[in-house]
Amino acid sequence: MYSIHLQQTLPQVFADRDAILSDVWHQDIAFHKEKHYLIEAASGTGKSSLCSYIYGYRYDYQGLINFDDRNIRSLSTDEWVDIRKHSLSILFQELRVFPELTAFENIQLKNQLTNYKKKKEILALFEALGMADKMNEQTARLSFGQQQRVAFIRSLCQPFDFIFLDEPVSHLDDGNGTVMGNLLTEEAGRQGAGVIVTSIGKHLQLHYDSILKL
């Protein structure tokens, strides 16, 4: 996948609004591999909806979303499985970790599907993010910021053409945010991938090629 292309895309719930002032909604815009994008959003502007649309589990929008030249509405279930396994990684705002599993088990569950990271690489990520002593802790017992780091590590445990991170540092201190940014830049660079980050305030410190207002 080389591009994600939105053409006049708009959440249906916004359809009756008189004016849409956005760099994303109701525009013709494309996200490209190897580029870094920051989408700044206020509450109620459809940030979570955008994530849902691109990941293909909501279709309540007008307009088109294409992966390269393919309308995502036409993708089969098997094609979505392949895309989510090999082309598109996502860090959800609500994280979607399994609370009954340990931090390492959450990562292992994903990595067993992709066989992408070696165990020593996963251990190095836990170490870099100050989580080495929490690996065998049940995720439900971790703080939201710690769970955020677990979900981030999980998002790196697969090949991807694009990685989408929805408010990835909302509960992190600046030090861990910087480490996360460095790890993300390194992994995305290694894969030649595009990076799309959303924020409603505090954002991941990266070199962004484009900053958009949702």
Rosetta silent file (secondary structure, phi, psi, omega in degrees, C-alpha in Angstrom):
SEQUENCE: MYSIHLQQTLPQVFADRDAILSDVWHQDIAFHKEKHYLIEAASGTGKSSLCSYIYGYRYDYQGLINFDDRNIRSLSTDEWVDIRKHSLSILFQELRVFPELTAFENIQLKNQLTNYKKKKEILALFEALGMADKMNEQTARLSFGQQQRVAFIRSLCQPFDFIFLDEPVSHLDDGNGTVMGNLLTEEAGRQGAGVIVTSIGKHLQLHYDSILKL
SCORE:     score description
SCORE:     0.000 S_00000001
   1 L     0.000  126.315 -177.153    0.000    0.000    0.000 S_00000001
   2 L  -107.581  -19.957 -179.191    1.491    3.337   -1.080 S_00000001
   3 E  -153.543  153.034  169.097   -1.259    5.797   -0.228 S_00000001
   4 E  -117.109  117.278 -169.531   -4.461    6.342    1.745 S_00000001
   5 E  -117.607  119.576  176.610   -6.660    8.682   -0.261 S_00000001
   6 E  -103.961  125.542  179.911   -9.725   10.486    1.119 S_00000001
   7 E  -122.114  106.398  179.053  -12.043   12.045   -1.455 S_00000001
   8 E    55.121   33.050 -178.916  -14.799   14.262   -0.079 S_00000001
   9 E   -74.041  135.824 -178.626  -14.976   11.983    2.959 S_00000001
  10 E  -155.770  130.924  174.752  -17.326   13.169    5.683 S_00000001
  11 E   -57.310  138.397 -178.794  -19.002   11.457    8.655 S_00000001
  12 H   -60.041  -29.302 -179.277  -22.690   11.110    7.943 S_00000001
  13 H   -66.125  -19.883  178.505  -23.456   12.749   11.278 S_00000001
  14 H   -93.545   -0.696 -170.045  -21.878   15.962    9.885 S_00000001
  15 L   -60.515  -29.299 -176.414  -23.843   15.877    6.627 S_00000001
  16 L   -90.649    1.114  179.770  -26.392   18.504    7.704 S_00000001
  17 L   -73.458  141.308 -177.213  -23.824   21.057    8.835 S_00000001
  18 L   -69.386  -39.390 -176.809  -23.788   24.255    6.780 S_00000001
  19 L  -138.253  134.404  176.257  -20.015   24.664    6.738 S_00000001
  20 L  -116.086  109.412  178.901  -17.170   22.220    7.325 S_00000001
  21 L  -101.549   96.630 -174.283  -13.858   23.938    8.055 S_00000001
  22 L  -153.303  147.289  173.187  -11.334   21.106    7.952 S_00000001
  23 L   -83.930   -7.600 -174.862   -8.101   20.113    6.220 S_00000001
  24 L  -117.655  -57.082 -177.524   -9.340   16.514    6.130 S_00000001
  25 L   -68.090  137.813  176.982  -13.137   16.289    5.986 S_00000001
  26 L    59.254   33.473  177.274  -14.750   17.056    2.641 S_00000001
  27 L  -124.023  172.632  171.084  -11.338   17.483    1.011 S_00000001
  28 E  -109.115  104.129 -172.698   -9.248   15.596   -1.525 S_00000001
  29 E  -140.903  143.110 -179.853   -6.250   14.496    0.518 S_00000001
  30 E  -129.239  140.161  172.279   -3.767   11.642    0.398 S_00000001
  31 E  -102.280  133.453 -174.391   -1.393   10.214    2.988 S_00000001
  32 E  -117.550  151.937  175.127    1.783    8.738    1.491 S_00000001
  33 L   -57.049  150.637  176.358    4.345    6.198    2.625 S_00000001
  34 L    71.134    4.209  176.986    7.509    7.524    4.269 S_00000001
  35 L  -109.136  152.704  179.242    5.721   10.724    5.324 S_00000001
  36 E  -113.406  129.220 -177.161    4.736   11.777    8.854 S_00000001
  37 E  -125.157  137.686  171.726    1.377   13.456    9.462 S_00000001
  38 E  -113.626  125.423  176.157   -0.092   15.100   12.545 S_00000001
  39 E  -108.868  108.815  179.288   -3.868   15.532   12.650 S_00000001
  40 E   -90.366  133.614 -173.504   -4.842   18.069   15.289 S_00000001
  41 L  -141.214  146.591  169.074   -8.429   17.826   16.425 S_00000001
  42 L   -94.590  161.463  177.879  -10.817   19.338   18.915 S_00000001
  43 L   -59.629  137.897  176.899  -13.349   17.179   20.718 S_00000001
  44 L    85.284    9.175 -179.555  -16.348   16.349   18.563 S_00000001
  45 L   -97.953    1.180  173.102  -14.611   16.827   15.210 S_00000001
  46 L    97.883   22.386 -178.450  -14.634   13.126   14.292 S_00000001
  47 H   -62.144  -48.840  178.952  -11.148   11.980   15.231 S_00000001
  48 H   -64.347  -34.032  177.060  -12.251    8.574   16.502 S_00000001
  49 H   -63.300  -43.062  179.189  -14.500    8.225   13.466 S_00000001
  50 H   -57.709  -44.831  177.403  -11.549    8.793   11.147 S_00000001
  51 H   -59.476  -44.229 -177.878   -9.635    5.987   12.863 S_00000001
  52 H   -64.009  -39.909 -179.002  -12.655    3.718   12.584 S_00000001
  53 H   -66.838  -47.734 -176.314  -13.130    4.424    8.891 S_00000001
  54 H   -66.380  -31.994  179.901   -9.505    3.858    7.912 S_00000001
  55 H   -85.643   -6.439  168.655   -9.326    0.620    9.889 S_00000001
  56 L    82.835   26.051  176.502  -12.502   -0.561    8.208 S_00000001
  57 L  -117.205    7.778  167.740  -14.925   -1.284   11.012 S_00000001
  58 L  -140.679  142.702 -177.524  -17.268    1.648   10.440 S_00000001
  59 L  -129.954   21.466 -177.414  -18.772    2.794    7.165 S_00000001
  60 L   -86.756   59.897  178.975  -21.075    5.603    8.234 S_00000001
  61 E  -138.481  158.225  172.568  -19.403    8.193    6.025 S_00000001
  62 E   -95.506  165.220  177.437  -19.951    9.927    2.707 S_00000001
  63 E    82.508 -162.406 -174.527  -17.336   10.126   -0.036 S_00000001
  64 E  -124.657  146.919  165.782  -14.494    7.703   -0.714 S_00000001
  65 E  -127.512  120.933 -179.436  -11.552    6.205    1.131 S_00000001
  66 E  -116.521  139.157  164.312   -9.094    4.389   -1.116 S_00000001
  67 E   -97.504  112.625 -166.615   -6.061    2.291   -0.360 S_00000001
  68 L    55.608 -120.709 -179.238   -4.032    3.080   -3.470 S_00000001
  69 L  -104.083   17.149 -174.779   -6.772    2.909   -6.138 S_00000001
  70 E  -107.383  121.733  175.483   -9.044    0.509   -4.256 S_00000001
  71 E   -65.691  124.129 -174.169  -12.224    1.691   -2.577 S_00000001
  72 H   -67.910  -18.403  176.491  -12.092    0.152    0.893 S_00000001
  73 H   -65.600  -20.091 -177.073  -15.837   -0.522    0.805 S_00000001
  74 H   -92.188   -3.122 -176.938  -15.097   -3.209   -1.799 S_00000001
  75 L   -73.601  138.305  177.161  -12.563   -5.103    0.315 S_00000001
  76 L   -81.221  168.623  177.234  -13.500   -8.613    1.404 S_00000001
  77 H   -58.945  -43.851  179.281  -13.061   -9.920    4.941 S_00000001
  78 H   -62.406  -38.094  178.869   -9.997  -11.915    3.854 S_00000001
  79 H   -67.569  -38.805  176.687   -8.486   -8.804    2.271 S_00000001
  80 H   -64.258  -40.744  178.054   -9.059   -6.810    5.465 S_00000001
  81 H   -58.700  -44.940 -179.566   -7.362   -9.556    7.487 S_00000001
  82 H   -65.550  -41.640  179.539   -4.342   -9.387    5.201 S_00000001
  83 H   -63.431  -43.957 -178.305   -4.210   -5.584    5.318 S_00000001
  84 H   -72.278  -18.103  179.305   -4.399   -5.509    9.133 S_00000001
  85 H   -91.458  -30.641 -171.683   -1.705   -8.156    9.347 S_00000001
  86 H  -123.735  -19.138 -170.478    0.759   -6.772    6.804 S_00000001
  87 L  -121.882  -28.509 -172.272   -0.059   -3.198    5.780 S_00000001
  88 E  -133.818  117.311  175.002   -1.863   -1.222    8.473 S_00000001
  89 E  -110.113  150.786 -177.158   -1.059   -1.037   12.175 S_00000001
  90 E  -143.835  139.822  170.428   -3.067    1.017   14.639 S_00000001
  91 E  -111.193  105.345 -177.479   -2.778    2.194   18.221 S_00000001
  92 L   -72.629  147.973  175.820   -6.317    2.886   19.387 S_00000001
  93 L   -58.405  -39.590 -179.225   -7.027    5.692   21.834 S_00000001
  94 L   -86.265    4.807  170.835   -8.857    3.184   24.050 S_00000001
  95 L    72.756  -49.058  179.424   -5.877    0.792   23.651 S_00000001
  96 L    58.289   43.027  171.042   -7.875   -2.459   23.468 S_00000001
  97 L   -85.694  161.427  177.895   -5.463   -4.485   25.569 S_00000001
  98 L   -92.994  110.763 -172.654   -6.628   -7.654   27.292 S_00000001
  99 L   -65.425  -27.366 -177.404   -6.761   -6.788   31.015 S_00000001
 100 L   -79.974  -12.018  179.017   -6.622  -10.420   32.195 S_00000001
 101 L   -95.174  158.231  174.927   -3.341  -11.041   30.342 S_00000001
 102 E   -74.146  168.231  178.127    0.091   -9.852   31.389 S_00000001
 103 H   -57.870  -45.742 -178.797    1.806   -7.056   29.494 S_00000001
 104 H   -67.751  -37.096  179.317    4.081   -9.544   27.739 S_00000001
 105 H   -64.143  -35.690  175.847    1.191  -11.892   26.928 S_00000001
 106 H   -60.900  -40.733  179.565   -0.623   -9.021   25.212 S_00000001
 107 H   -71.780  -43.252 -177.559    2.415   -8.497   22.990 S_00000001
 108 H   -61.575  -37.366  179.898    2.984  -12.195   22.462 S_00000001
 109 H   -58.244  -43.145  178.783   -0.607  -12.689   21.334 S_00000001
 110 H   -72.335  -45.848 -174.072   -0.060  -10.227   18.478 S_00000001
 111 H   -67.009  -26.508  176.821    3.461  -11.309   17.637 S_00000001
 112 H   -68.631  -24.509  177.274    2.447  -14.951   17.317 S_00000001
 113 H   -78.448  -30.500 -173.360    0.127  -13.906   14.499 S_00000001
 114 H  -107.200  -24.786 -175.397    2.807  -11.981   12.637 S_00000001
 115 L    52.041   39.416 -172.788    6.101  -13.607   13.708 S_00000001
 116 L   -92.242  -40.212 -177.084    7.602  -10.178   13.171 S_00000001
 117 L  -109.597  141.501  171.453    9.684   -9.491   16.282 S_00000001
 118 L   -78.376  156.150 -176.848   12.154  -11.745   18.050 S_00000001
 119 H   -57.569  -39.833 -178.347   11.728  -12.087   21.789 S_00000001
 120 H   -65.463  -29.511  177.427   14.936  -10.154   22.442 S_00000001
 121 H   -71.138  -39.035  177.653   13.603   -7.270   20.328 S_00000001
 122 H   -65.693  -43.605  177.984   10.389   -7.187   22.347 S_00000001
 123 H   -59.763  -38.846  179.557   12.363   -7.243   25.595 S_00000001
 124 H   -65.058  -35.144  177.437   14.449   -4.324   24.317 S_00000001
 125 H   -68.003  -42.667  175.875   11.273   -2.314   23.660 S_00000001
 126 H   -60.003  -42.573 -179.481   10.012   -2.951   27.187 S_00000001
 127 H   -63.429  -47.186 -177.144   13.411   -1.906   28.525 S_00000001
 128 H   -61.237  -33.683 -178.006   13.552    1.262   26.431 S_00000001
 129 L   -94.833   13.732  175.968   10.104    2.338   27.644 S_00000001
 130 L    67.873   30.319 -174.917   10.866    1.660   31.302 S_00000001
 131 L  -118.677   11.800 -175.717    8.530   -1.323   31.456 S_00000001
 132 H   -59.100  -34.698 -177.606   10.949   -4.215   31.964 S_00000001
 133 H   -84.084   -0.327 -178.746    9.720   -4.756   35.534 S_00000001
 134 H  -111.969    2.732 -173.732    6.063   -4.765   34.414 S_00000001
 135 L   -58.192  -38.533 -176.337    6.266   -7.420   31.695 S_00000001
 136 L  -100.624   14.801  177.809    4.720  -10.155   33.825 S_00000001
 137 L   -87.146  137.932  175.449    2.224   -7.859   35.524 S_00000001
 138 E   -60.233  132.039 -172.556   -1.450   -8.359   34.744 S_00000001
 139 H   -60.635  -32.324  179.555   -2.385   -5.481   32.433 S_00000001
 140 H   -60.206  -23.678 -177.945   -5.452   -4.585   34.507 S_00000001
 141 H   -89.754   -2.869 -179.507   -3.090   -3.624   37.345 S_00000001
 142 L   -88.916  154.615  174.496   -1.102   -1.185   35.212 S_00000001
 143 L   -69.718  166.706 -179.847   -1.782    2.537   34.973 S_00000001
 144 H   -62.930  -39.680  178.669   -3.294    3.895   31.773 S_00000001
 145 H   -62.334  -38.921  176.915    0.073    5.340   30.778 S_00000001
 146 H   -68.043  -40.938  176.653    1.732    1.943   31.262 S_00000001
 147 H   -63.341  -34.270  177.996   -1.030    0.268   29.267 S_00000001
 148 H   -61.711  -39.466  178.811   -0.470    2.895   26.573 S_00000001
 149 H   -69.791  -35.785  176.016    3.160    1.780   26.303 S_00000001
 150 H   -62.698  -46.764 -179.751    2.094   -1.869   26.087 S_00000001
 151 H   -63.639  -34.665  177.664   -0.308   -1.042   23.254 S_00000001
 152 H   -65.163  -47.708  177.809    2.445    0.919   21.511 S_00000001
 153 H   -57.501  -43.488  179.235    4.864   -2.016   21.649 S_00000001
 154 H   -58.859  -39.209 -177.309    2.113   -4.248   20.271 S_00000001
 155 H   -66.416  -20.865  179.482    1.576   -1.873   17.342 S_00000001
 156 L   -88.840   -6.601 -174.608    5.225   -2.309   16.326 S_00000001
 157 L   -90.802   47.282  175.602    5.010   -6.105   16.283 S_00000001
 158 L  -164.927  157.803  170.281    3.923   -6.406   12.669 S_00000001
 159 L   -73.265  148.150  177.717    4.945   -5.248    9.200 S_00000001
 160 L  -156.029  148.359  170.863    3.106   -2.121    8.050 S_00000001
 161 L   -91.363  -30.274  175.965    2.980    0.413    5.248 S_00000001
 162 E  -137.388  143.681  171.925    1.150    2.846    7.517 S_00000001
 163 E  -124.887  131.409 -175.279    0.851    3.120   11.272 S_00000001
 164 E  -114.307  120.125 -177.491   -2.005    5.121   12.772 S_00000001
 165 E  -120.468  115.472 -176.155   -1.629    6.319   16.378 S_00000001
 166 E   -96.330  104.883 -178.090   -4.651    7.890   18.053 S_00000001
 167 L    49.897   60.654 -172.168   -3.503   10.170   20.906 S_00000001
 168 L   -73.642  -17.341 -176.636   -0.521    7.930   21.738 S_00000001
 169 L  -120.251   23.378 -175.409    1.022   10.123   24.463 S_00000001
 170 L   -60.983  -27.302 -178.056   -2.066   11.455   26.244 S_00000001
 171 L  -121.946   23.576 -178.783   -0.975    9.862   29.539 S_00000001
 172 L  -110.964  147.660  172.802    2.807    9.816   29.116 S_00000001
 173 L   -74.455  167.085 -175.097    5.473   12.093   30.555 S_00000001
 174 H   -62.227  -35.289 -179.224    7.745   13.936   28.138 S_00000001
 175 H   -62.196  -50.137  179.097   10.622   11.491   28.671 S_00000001
 176 H   -68.054  -32.265  176.448    8.627    8.425   27.658 S_00000001
 177 H   -63.466  -39.514  178.354    7.004   10.408   24.856 S_00000001
 178 H   -65.692  -43.745  177.994   10.437   11.202   23.449 S_00000001
 179 H   -61.060  -44.982  179.381   11.489    7.552   23.655 S_00000001
 180 H   -59.084  -44.338  179.500    8.282    6.492   21.930 S_00000001
 181 H   -60.112  -41.532  179.629    8.873    9.026   19.161 S_00000001
 182 H   -66.436  -43.027  179.294   12.404    7.753   18.605 S_00000001
 183 H   -64.512  -40.724  179.753   11.303    4.109   18.510 S_00000001
 184 H   -65.418  -44.784  179.234    8.490    4.927   16.107 S_00000001
 185 H   -60.256  -42.054 -179.985   10.770    6.904   13.801 S_00000001
 186 H   -64.409  -46.918 -177.709   13.268    4.058   13.761 S_00000001
 187 H   -68.520  -44.071  179.214   10.672    1.356   13.018 S_00000001
 188 H   -63.867  -37.676  177.503    8.803    3.403   10.413 S_00000001
 189 H   -65.021  -41.060  179.221   12.097    4.274    8.742 S_00000001
 190 H   -62.170  -35.035 -177.564   13.134    0.639    8.651 S_00000001
 191 H   -95.908   -4.000 -176.791    9.855   -0.281    6.969 S_00000001
 192 L    63.258   35.434 -170.653    9.595    2.817    4.759 S_00000001
 193 L   -96.901  158.688  171.315    6.190    3.399    6.317 S_00000001
 194 E   -88.299  149.080 -178.925    3.896    6.375    6.664 S_00000001
 195 E  -123.887  127.692  176.778    2.978    7.636   10.137 S_00000001
 196 E  -123.721  118.955 -177.010   -0.353    9.280   11.016 S_00000001
 197 E  -119.560  135.403  174.504   -0.724   10.681   14.544 S_00000001
 198 E  -108.417  155.803 -179.747   -3.798   12.334   16.034 S_00000001
 199 E  -156.716  143.181  170.786   -3.889   14.743   18.941 S_00000001
 200 L  -111.747   14.583  179.310   -6.357   16.926   20.821 S_00000001
 201 L   175.039  -96.965  177.530   -3.558   18.729   22.656 S_00000001
 202 L   -67.116  129.318 -177.816   -0.332   17.066   23.711 S_00000001
 203 L  -127.863  159.717  178.705    1.188   15.341   20.704 S_00000001
 204 L   -64.742  130.196 -177.603    3.979   12.933   19.910 S_00000001
 205 L   -82.124  101.907  175.800    7.174   14.827   19.140 S_00000001
 206 L  -132.501  169.060  167.879    8.174   13.855   15.609 S_00000001
 207 L   -85.128  109.050 -177.009    9.343   15.651   12.514 S_00000001
 208 L   -95.650  132.697  175.330    6.029   16.049   10.696 S_00000001
 209 L   -77.210  -25.242 -179.107    5.881   16.570    6.953 S_00000001
 210 E  -152.008  135.703  175.755    2.343   17.889    7.261 S_00000001
 211 E  -117.187  122.664 -174.086    0.143   19.173   10.105 S_00000001
 212 E  -117.839  146.187  175.380   -3.583   19.092    9.427 S_00000001
 213 E  -100.521  120.145 -179.807   -6.556   20.500   11.300 S_00000001
 214 L   -76.342    0.000    0.000   -9.438   18.048   11.501 S_00000001
